[in-house]
Amino acid sequence: MKKSLLACALAVVCGGLWTAAEGANLVVNGSFEQGYESTTEINGGWPNNAGFWAPIGYFGFTDTIPGWTVGGGGVDWHDSSPNPGEPVAEDGRRLVDLNSTFGQDGGTISQTIATNSGAPYVMTFFYSAHPYAGCYFGPKAMQASAGGASVIVTPDPLTEGYLGGFPIWHSATLTFTATSASTTISFASLIGNTCAGPLVDNVVVEALAPTTKEQCKNGGWKVFGVFKNQGDCVSFVATEGRNPPAH
């Protein structure tokens, strides 16, 4: 998987030094690459569409995307296609269209990840709009959520100039503070009745590191889940990450 675009922004350290989660992505199958390794038509797959296409969650199609729960009107799980007007993944070869070809309502995908209550995190993801001209029907709004935080993005293949071409991927970030030992992240299409919706790929959630000594005090070091004690946390901040956690 691609390294996060925020690799150096996650803490006050760069150049290969330690960050709070050591670059670990907390999301399972964040680029949707896992599952269905065959390149032949499978369970309703679309022939000649780079070998794989599945309307997950739609009536009669009970296949699942490993690590993710599908809801709403269902989604399409795509391989990249070399044909203009079809999706090309931002990372790897697979992506998710949040509107199923056969669904009438917008689809959703969600996943629950392990977190430390009170600790800060950042979610990065890439989004685009499906460029197929026959399913334009206006901008492709989608909502990304993590715990109590959310953001709405609205790519538009017409105004961005790639309708009938290939997707143009944009990156977005969402910071949030965990309130329990687990946090649900989700992506939802905000449009219905279309055969091609907003696309999502390369989802990454990483823990943020402390940047001030005050964040380590009064038990604050505990929320990061990696420090042995307050002094360990303070040492990390004072050395700008050169002294990694002892935990």
C-alpha positions in Angstrom: 0.0 0.0 0.0 1.1 3.6 -0.5 2.7 5.4 2.4 0.4 8.0 3.9 0.7 11.5 2.4 0.9 12.7 6.0 3.8 10.5 7.0 5.7 13.6 8.3 2.7 15.5 9.5 1.6 12.9 12.0 4.2 14.2 14.6 7.0 16.6 15.0 9.4 14.0 13.5 10.3 13.2 9.9 13.2 11.6 8.0 12.4 8.1 9.1 12.1 8.8 12.8 9.5 7.1 15.0 5.8 8.3 14.9 3.1 7.3 17.4 1.9 4.4 15.3 5.2 3.8 13.5 3.2 4.4 10.2 0.8 1.6 11.0 -2.5 1.7 9.2 -5.3 0.7 11.5 -7.7 -0.1 8.6 -8.0 -3.6 7.3 -8.0 -3.8 3.5 -8.0 0.0 3.2 -7.3 -0.2 -0.6 -9.8 -3.0 -1.2 -7.2 -5.3 -2.7 -7.9 -8.4 -0.5 -10.4 -11.0 -1.7 -11.3 -12.6 -5.0 -7.8 -13.0 -6.3 -9.0 -14.7 -9.6 -9.1 -12.4 -12.6 -12.0 -14.3 -14.2 -15.7 -13.4 -14.1 -17.0 -14.2 -10.6 -20.5 -14.1 -9.1 -22.0 -11.6 -11.5 -18.7 -10.0 -12.5 -18.7 -8.0 -15.7 -16.8 -9.6 -18.6 -13.9 -7.6 -20.1 -13.9 -5.1 -17.2 -10.4 -5.9 -16.3 -11.6 -9.2 -14.9 -13.6 -8.2 -11.9 -16.7 -6.3 -11.0 -19.2 -7.1 -8.3 -22.3 -5.3 -7.1 -21.8 -6.0 -3.4 -24.9 -5.8 -1.2 -27.4 -5.6 -4.0 -30.3 -8.1 -3.9 -29.0 -11.5 -4.9 -25.4 -10.6 -4.5 -24.2 -11.6 -1.0 -20.4 -11.4 -1.5 -18.5 -9.3 0.9 -15.4 -7.0 0.8 -13.0 -8.4 3.4 -12.8 -6.1 6.5 -15.8 -3.9 5.4 -19.5 -4.0 6.0 -21.7 -2.9 3.1 -25.1 -1.1 3.6 -27.6 1.2 1.9 -28.3 0.5 -1.7 -25.0 -1.5 -2.1 -21.7 -0.7 -3.8 -19.7 -1.8 -6.7 -16.3 -3.3 -6.1 -14.1 -2.7 -9.2 -10.9 -3.7 -10.7 -9.1 -1.0 -12.6 -10.1 -0.8 -16.3 -8.0 0.4 -19.2 -11.1 1.8 -20.9 -12.0 5.5 -20.7 -15.1 6.1 -18.7 -14.3 3.3 -16.3 -12.5 3.4 -12.9 -8.8 3.2 -12.4 -7.7 2.6 -8.8 -5.6 5.3 -6.9 -3.7 2.6 -5.1 -3.3 -1.0 -6.3 -5.9 -2.3 -8.8 -9.2 -2.1 -6.9 -11.5 0.6 -5.6 -15.1 1.0 -4.5 -18.0 2.9 -6.2 -20.4 3.9 -3.5 -23.4 3.5 -5.8 -24.2 0.0 -7.0 -25.0 -0.3 -10.7 -28.4 -1.8 -9.8 -29.2 0.1 -6.6 -31.6 2.9 -6.3 -30.2 4.4 -3.1 -26.6 5.5 -2.1 -24.5 2.7 -0.7 -22.2 2.7 2.4 -19.1 0.9 3.6 -18.0 0.9 7.2 -15.4 -0.7 9.5 -14.7 -0.7 13.2 -11.1 -0.2 14.2 -9.3 -0.5 17.5 -8.5 2.9 19.2 -7.4 4.3 22.6 -10.1 6.5 24.2 -9.0 10.1 24.3 -6.2 9.6 21.7 -6.1 11.7 18.5 -6.1 10.1 15.1 -6.1 11.1 11.4 -7.9 9.4 8.6 -6.7 10.0 5.0 -8.5 8.8 1.9 -8.8 9.4 -1.8 -12.0 10.2 -3.6 -13.2 10.8 -7.2 -16.3 10.6 -9.2 -17.1 7.8 -11.6 -16.3 9.2 -15.1 -18.9 7.2 -17.1 -20.8 9.8 -19.1 -24.0 7.7 -19.2 -24.4 7.9 -15.5 -23.4 11.5 -14.9 -26.6 13.0 -13.2 -24.7 15.8 -11.5 -21.9 16.0 -8.9 -21.1 12.9 -6.8 -21.3 13.9 -3.1 -20.1 11.5 -0.4 -19.6 11.7 3.3 -16.6 10.3 5.2 -17.0 9.8 9.0 -14.8 8.7 11.8 -16.3 8.6 15.3 -18.1 11.9 15.8 -16.2 13.7 13.0 -17.3 13.8 9.4 -16.5 15.6 6.1 -18.5 15.9 2.8 -16.6 16.0 -0.5 -18.3 16.5 -3.9 -16.2 15.7 -6.9 -17.8 16.6 -10.2 -16.6 14.9 -13.4 -18.2 17.5 -15.6 -16.6 20.6 -14.1 -13.3 18.8 -13.5 -13.1 18.0 -17.1 -12.8 14.2 -17.2 -16.3 13.1 -18.0 -15.9 10.1 -20.3 -12.2 9.9 -19.4 -10.5 8.5 -16.3 -11.0 9.4 -12.6 -9.1 12.3 -11.2 -8.2 11.4 -7.6 -8.2 13.9 -4.7 -6.9 13.3 -1.2 -8.8 14.4 2.0 -8.0 14.2 5.7 -10.2 13.9 8.7 -8.9 14.2 12.3 -10.8 12.8 15.2 -10.4 12.0 18.9 -11.4 8.5 19.9 -14.0 8.2 22.7 -13.7 4.5 23.3 -11.7 1.4 22.6 -13.1 1.1 19.1 -14.2 3.6 16.5 -16.3 3.2 13.4 -15.2 4.7 10.1 -17.6 4.9 7.2 -18.1 6.3 3.7 -21.6 7.0 2.3 -22.9 8.1 -1.1 -25.2 11.1 -0.7 -26.8 10.6 -4.1 -29.3 8.0 -5.3 -30.8 6.6 -8.5 -27.5 6.6 -10.4 -25.5 3.8 -11.9 -22.1 5.4 -11.1 -21.4 7.3 -8.0 -18.5 8.6 -5.9 -15.4 6.5 -5.8 -13.2 5.8 -2.7 -9.7 4.2 -2.3 -6.6 4.0 -0.2 -8.2 4.6 3.3 -5.6 5.0 6.1 -6.1 5.7 9.8 -3.0 6.5 11.9 -2.5 7.6 15.5 -1.2 11.1 16.0 1.9 11.5 18.2 2.1 14.1 21.1 3.7 17.4 20.1 3.9 19.2 23.5 5.0 18.1 27.0 1.6 19.2 28.3 -0.1 16.4 26.3 1.9 13.9 28.4 0.9 15.3 31.8 -2.0 14.5 34.1 -2.3 11.0 32.6 -2.3 12.2 29.0 0.5 9.9 28.1 -1.8 6.9 28.6 -4.2 7.8 25.7 -1.5 7.3 23.1 -1.2 3.7 24.1 2.6 3.4 23.5 4.3 5.1 26.4 5.5 3.5 29.6 4.9 6.5 31.8 4.8 10.3 31.7 8.6 10.7 31.6 8.7 8.4 28.6 6.2 10.6 26.7 8.0 13.8 27.7 11.3 12.4 26.5 9.7 11.6 23.2 8.5 15.1 22.7 11.7 16.7 24.0 13.8 14.8 21.5 11.4 15.3 18.6 10.9 11.5 18.4 14.5 10.5 18.4 13.9 8.8 21.8 11.2 6.3 21.0 8.7 4.9 23.6 10.0 2.4 26.0 6.6 0.6 26.1 
